[in-house]
Amino acid sequence: MRILKAVLVDDEAAANKVLASLLAAYEDIEIVGQYTDPDQALEAMDGLDPDVVFLDIEMGRINGIELANRLTRERYIQIIFITAFSDYAVDAFEVNAIDYLLKPVQKNRLDKAIRKIRGVQLQGKGESPVDPEPGKALHVISLDYPAVYNQNDRILAWRTRKAKELFFYLWLNRQTQVNKRTLIDRLFPDKDRTRAQVLLHTTVYQIRRSLADIGFPEGILFANDSYRLQVPVTADVNELEDVLERGGSDPDRIAAILDLYKSDFLREESYDWAMETRQLLKHKTYLALASFAEKRLETRDYTDPLDACLERIHQLNPAEERTARLFLKYFGDRQRMVKLKLYYADYKRRLMQDYAMKPQPSLEELYLSLTRR
C-alpha cells in the first residue's frame, strides 16, 4: 500500500483540525502539513512534495483557486477544494481539481474524493509507473495526422484540444523558454487576461498530468514566468530537415523526402502560429523535389522515384510556373500529347479561376513548341 502525502490549507485552524480528524480514518493518507497562511504553504511545498492538497477557496489575500494555479505550475499535485459555497464549482474544475467538497464535509463525499486520488496515483505516480526506457523518447508526427506516440508506440491522448495545441507549441519552441504572455497571446487571444491565465494554468496542468502518467513527472519546467518542455522527443519533421540539409540528387534521399512529407506541417490543425514553419518546410521540400525532377528530365531518366516526385510537386504547388514546365517537358518528351494538352488546359483554367492570371509567354511558347513536334 502506497502512502499518499496530504497538505491541508485553510485560513481557519479549526477547519484544518476537523478535516484532519476525518482523514485519520484512511490508513494510506499521511498529513505532512497544515497551514492557515497560503504564502507559507506555497513556500513549504518543495520540501513536503505532497500528492494531494486540500484547499479552502476563501482565504483573503490569495484564494484557493489562485493558490492551486501556483501550485500546479511546477508540480504534479492533485487538488481538492473545500468550501462553504457552491458558486466556485465551475472555477474549481477549470484548474483541474480532482474534486470539490462542500463544508461541512460529509464522510461519503470524502470517501469518493479519496478513491479518485488513489485512481490517479495508480495511473501516474503509483508503485508501477511507466518509466521511460533509457534513451526512449516520445515521437511526434507532424507531417501526417498530428499525433504524439508514447514509449510503447501508443498515441498519447489529450484531455482537451488546447492541451494538444500547447504541447505542440512547446515542442516546436523546445530550444527556448516561452514566456507566459506569449503563450496566452498565441493560444487564448480572444480571452481577457485573467480568464486566459486560468485557462493556461489549467492546460499546463493537463499536459503535466499526461506526461507524468507515462513516466515524465518533470515534463514541463516553469521558471522566470516562462515554460519549457523537458521531455526527450524525436519527430518526423526533424528527420525531414536532416534529409533536406544533405542536398544532392540521390534517389534514396528523394524517396526519404517523399516518405516523410505525407502532408503539410500540422495541416489538420488550424494553428495560426504554425503557418510560418508550414510554409518554410513546404518551400524547402518543393525546391528539393523540383531540382531532382529537372535533373532527371535533362538526362531523360524516367525511372523511380520520378513519377512519385512529380505527383508530390503538383500537390505542393500546382500553380507554380516551375511545376507546369516540369509537367509539360515530362509529357512532351515522352510523346504523351493527349495528357500534355489536357494538363495545360487545366493549368490555364485553374490559373485564371484562382488568380485571374494567364500563363507567362515563355510557358506558352514551350507548350506550343512541344505540340508542334
VOGU-3710 file (C-alpha; in Angstrom, 3 decimals, decimal comma):
1> mrilkavlvd> 0,000/0,000/0,000  1,430/3,339/-1,048  1,129/6,189/1,452  -0,263/9,394/-0,061  1,067/12,597/1,443  -1,530/15,329/2,052  -1,325/19,032/2,911  -4,267/20,987/4,357  -4,635/24,715/3,696  -7,449/26,704/5,321
11> deaaankvla> -7,255/30,122/6,960  -9,276/28,687/9,860  -7,210/26,372/12,061  -10,388/24,740/13,372  -11,384/23,729/9,835  -7,997/22,087/9,300  -8,420/20,226/12,581  -11,849/18,878/11,588  -10,592/17,714/8,197  -7,506/16,132/9,760
21> sllaayedie> -9,713/14,098/12,084  -11,741/12,839/9,113  -8,611/11,917/7,149  -7,215/9,990/10,131  -9,608/7,175/9,216  -7,666/6,478/5,996  -4,571/4,347/6,579  -2,947/5,359/3,284  -3,251/9,137/3,885  -0,464/10,880/5,792
31> ivgqytdpdq> -0,904/14,566/6,647  2,525/16,167/6,210  1,474/19,774/6,725  -1,358/22,037/7,904  -1,350/25,752/7,078  -3,552/28,765/7,692  -1,305/31,085/5,646  -1,320/30,413/1,862  2,122/32,005/1,394  3,664/29,720/3,999
41> aleamdgldp> 2,002/26,726/2,372  3,404/27,698/-1,011  6,928/28,078/0,371  6,775/24,675/2,058  5,632/22,660/-0,968  9,035/21,781/-2,409  10,174/20,254/0,855  6,919/18,424/1,515  6,340/17,051/-2,010  2,657/16,178/-1,355
51> dvvfldiemg> 0,479/14,002/-3,556  -2,684/15,953/-2,745  -3,530/19,367/-1,310  -6,888/20,094/0,339  -7,578/23,788/-0,247  -10,127/26,171/1,163  -11,175/28,681/-1,508  -11,969/31,753/0,604  -8,684/32,766/2,213  -8,358/36,528/1,972
61> ringielanr> -5,207/37,680/0,143  -4,870/34,605/-2,054  -7,923/32,500/-2,679  -7,674/28,764/-3,123  -8,108/28,835/-6,893  -5,180/31,211/-7,346  -3,080/29,143/-4,946  -3,961/25,986/-6,889  -2,801/27,652/-10,099  0,539/28,478/-8,482
71> ltreryiqii> 0,958/25,015/-7,014  0,373/23,179/-10,280  2,596/25,349/-12,470  5,707/23,422/-11,492  4,462/20,335/-9,681  2,412/17,208/-10,204  -0,124/17,673/-7,387  -3,777/16,701/-7,049  -6,106/19,425/-5,768  -9,291/19,002/-3,736
81> fitafsdyav> -11,188/22,192/-2,962  -13,195/22,537/0,239  -15,527/25,494/0,655  -18,820/26,617/2,113  -20,047/27,989/-1,230  -21,086/26,013/-4,305  -20,659/29,063/-6,569  -17,000/28,205/-7,079  -17,575/24,800/-8,648  -17,002/25,859/-12,266
91> dafevnaidy> -13,835/27,805/-11,428  -12,570/24,898/-9,364  -12,783/22,435/-12,212  -11,197/24,919/-14,611  -7,962/24,418/-12,685  -8,480/20,659/-12,915  -9,256/19,997/-9,288  -9,806/16,302/-8,790  -12,843/17,027/-6,610  -14,843/19,778/-4,907
101> llkpvqknrl> -16,266/19,287/-1,419  -18,761/21,471/0,404  -18,470/22,261/4,113  -19,323/20,576/6,357  -17,530/17,699/4,641  -19,581/14,504/4,531  -17,876/11,145/5,023  -19,375/9,593/1,883  -18,195/12,504/-0,287  -14,727/12,367/1,223
111> dkairkirgv> -14,621/8,620/0,505  -15,374/9,340/-3,143  -12,657/12,008/-3,342  -10,068/9,680/-1,798  -10,959/6,964/-4,315  -10,326/9,441/-7,122  -6,917/10,310/-5,695  -5,963/6,663/-5,431  -7,023/6,012/-9,018  -4,971/8,885/-10,372
121> qlqgkgespv> -1,911/7,923/-8,330  -2,053/4,364/-9,658  -2,035/5,760/-13,200  0,632/8,388/-12,687  2,789/8,231/-9,571  1,919/4,815/-8,209  4,071/1,833/-7,416  4,383/0,806/-11,071  4,851/3,957/-13,120  5,531/3,706/-16,831
131> dpepgkalhv> 9,178/4,715/-16,551  10,730/5,708/-19,872  13,339/3,266/-21,096  16,866/4,707/-21,226  17,158/6,683/-24,439  13,489/6,140/-25,206  11,668/9,284/-26,252  8,224/10,379/-27,292  7,727/10,560/-31,047  5,893/13,448/-32,684
141> isldypavyn> 4,153/13,083/-36,032  3,533/16,482/-37,642  3,721/15,682/-41,376  0,753/13,335/-41,335  -2,213/13,312/-38,953  -0,696/15,128/-35,920  -0,073/12,777/-33,014  2,320/12,084/-30,163  3,357/8,483/-29,528  4,474/7,312/-26,098
151> qndrilawrt> 7,306/4,889/-25,332  5,042/1,932/-26,148  4,143/3,370/-29,570  0,638/4,258/-28,461  -0,940/7,598/-29,278  -0,938/9,940/-26,315  -4,478/11,103/-25,530  -5,104/14,735/-24,609  -7,872/15,863/-22,306  -8,618/18,938/-24,456
161> rkakelffyl> -7,685/20,301/-27,880  -5,870/23,173/-26,172  -3,673/20,718/-24,276  -2,668/19,149/-27,575  -2,026/22,561/-29,127  0,060/23,767/-26,185  2,179/20,606/-26,274  2,872/21,087/-29,980  3,726/24,760/-29,431  6,144/23,997/-26,593
171> wlnrqtqvnk> 7,648/21,170/-28,637  8,187/23,437/-31,658  9,852/26,015/-29,385  11,595/23,484/-27,150  15,018/25,125/-27,531  13,849/28,201/-25,618  11,758/29,160/-22,615  8,400/30,525/-23,738  7,050/33,475/-21,785  3,598/33,063/-20,270
181> rtlidrlfpd> 2,297/36,162/-22,068  3,416/34,766/-25,403  1,503/31,552/-24,744  -1,613/33,485/-23,793  -1,386/35,596/-26,956  -0,892/32,515/-29,142  -3,430/30,162/-27,590  -6,072/32,380/-25,972  -6,093/35,643/-27,961  -9,857/36,094/-27,601
191> kdrtraqvll> -9,935/35,774/-23,790  -9,452/38,530/-21,220  -6,139/38,346/-19,358  -7,498/36,913/-16,100  -9,533/34,226/-17,830  -6,649/33,415/-20,177  -4,238/32,907/-17,270  -6,608/30,442/-15,622  -7,006/28,547/-18,898  -3,251/28,471/-19,463
201> httvyqirrs> -2,566/27,124/-15,975  -5,277/24,518/-16,466  -3,858/23,432/-19,806  -0,302/23,212/-18,471  -1,600/21,080/-15,610  -3,343/18,753/-18,057  -0,136/18,244/-20,032  1,894/17,702/-16,860  -0,564/15,076/-15,732  -0,498/13,299/-19,113
211> ladigfpegi> 3,308/13,304/-19,164  3,575/12,190/-15,542  1,260/9,277/-16,293  3,809/7,904/-18,797  6,880/8,460/-16,672  7,802/12,136/-17,141  6,788/13,867/-13,874  9,065/16,836/-14,647  7,869/17,212/-18,225  7,383/20,990/-18,158
221> lfandsyrlq> 9,754/23,416/-16,472  8,442/26,744/-15,156  10,976/29,474/-14,375  11,178/33,247/-14,846  7,486/33,345/-15,733  8,190/31,059/-18,699  7,570/27,442/-19,658  9,796/24,905/-21,372  9,193/21,322/-22,480  11,694/18,957/-20,848
231> vpvtadvnel> 10,912/15,618/-22,442  13,083/13,687/-24,917  11,318/13,880/-28,269  12,006/12,587/-31,760  9,959/13,873/-34,685  9,336/13,238/-38,363  9,940/16,916/-39,102  13,469/16,697/-37,674  14,166/13,685/-39,875  12,878/15,644/-42,884
241> edvlerggsd> 15,051/18,651/-42,067  18,116/16,406/-41,802  17,410/14,850/-45,207  16,780/18,242/-46,808  20,041/19,605/-45,399  22,034/16,795/-47,012  21,320/18,079/-50,512  22,091/16,178/-53,690  20,085/14,164/-56,213  20,432/10,746/-54,631
251> pdriaaildl> 17,229/8,772/-55,391  17,262/7,376/-51,847  17,245/10,934/-50,474  14,230/11,817/-52,619  12,459/8,605/-51,617  13,033/9,523/-47,961  11,586/13,001/-48,518  8,515/11,528/-50,198  8,082/9,049/-47,366  8,404/11,692/-44,641
261> yksdflrees> 6,403/14,533/-46,204  2,959/12,969/-46,250  1,142/16,229/-45,512  1,853/19,876/-44,768  3,179/20,586/-41,267  0,285/20,271/-38,759  -2,139/20,675/-41,658  -5,020/19,018/-39,813  -4,877/21,664/-37,081  -5,789/25,333/-37,577
271> ydwametrql> -2,854/26,714/-35,596  -2,034/30,218/-36,813  1,371/30,053/-35,131  2,328/27,017/-37,240  1,892/28,827/-40,567  5,459/30,133/-40,873  7,021/26,725/-40,234  4,476/25,090/-42,534  5,298/27,387/-45,449  9,054/27,132/-44,919
281> lkhktylala> 9,053/23,327/-44,880  6,746/23,212/-47,863  9,015/25,545/-49,842  12,206/23,636/-48,970  10,592/20,331/-49,888  9,292/21,723/-53,168  12,745/23,046/-54,130  14,425/19,713/-53,380  11,904/17,708/-55,394  11,773/20,158/-58,306
291> sfaekrletr> 15,566/20,222/-58,590  15,675/16,423/-58,668  12,922/16,229/-61,308  14,642/18,799/-63,535  17,910/16,847/-63,493  16,092/13,612/-64,277  14,281/15,176/-67,230  17,506/16,716/-68,549  19,073/13,254/-68,715  15,824/11,596/-69,846
301> dytdpldacl> 15,895/9,270/-66,856  12,271/8,385/-66,127  12,872/5,662/-63,545  11,564/5,749/-59,985  11,043/7,869/-57,994  10,386/10,437/-60,754  6,632/9,814/-61,122  6,025/9,985/-57,369  8,223/13,070/-57,205  6,198/14,875/-59,886
311> erihqlnpae> 2,934/13,930/-58,204  4,124/15,408/-54,889  5,414/18,547/-56,636  1,954/19,108/-58,085  0,369/18,634/-54,665  2,748/21,135/-53,082  2,417/23,946/-55,608  0,206/23,290/-58,641  0,058/26,955/-59,721  3,838/27,495/-59,793
321> ertarlflky> 5,231/28,028/-63,306  8,147/25,749/-62,494  5,656/22,947/-61,812  3,964/23,495/-65,156  7,299/23,433/-67,005  8,186/20,116/-65,430  4,911/18,506/-66,458  4,981/19,935/-69,972  8,518/18,655/-70,505  7,680/15,267/-68,979
331> fgdrqrmvkl> 4,622/14,693/-71,186  6,248/16,238/-74,254  9,488/14,257/-74,068  7,537/11,034/-73,630  5,207/11,870/-76,528  2,091/11,828/-74,369  0,346/14,528/-76,342  -3,176/13,915/-75,045  -2,033/14,245/-71,438  0,087/17,251/-72,365
341> klyyadykrr> -2,889/19,124/-73,807  -5,243/18,128/-71,006  -2,711/19,202/-68,370  -2,053/22,593/-69,931  -5,740/23,322/-70,478  -6,440/22,511/-66,819  -3,436/24,585/-65,686  -4,638/27,646/-67,628  -8,185/27,246/-66,345  -7,089/26,985/-62,700
351> lmqdyamkpq> -4,666/29,893/-63,043  -7,436/32,139/-64,330  -10,030/30,825/-61,876  -7,864/31,083/-58,757  -5,595/34,028/-59,554  -7,160/35,818/-62,551  -3,881/35,281/-64,419  -2,694/33,835/-67,713  0,422/31,703/-68,170  3,683/33,545/-68,824
361> psleelylsl> 4,511/33,967/-72,544  7,610/31,787/-72,149  5,471/28,935/-70,815  3,012/29,339/-73,682  5,933/29,179/-76,120  7,181/25,967/-74,509  3,741/24,409/-74,832  3,428/25,369/-78,499  6,909/24,091/-79,305  6,091/20,730/-77,742
371> trr> 2,774/20,356/-79,578  4,429/21,083/-82,963  6,777/18,117/-82,724
//
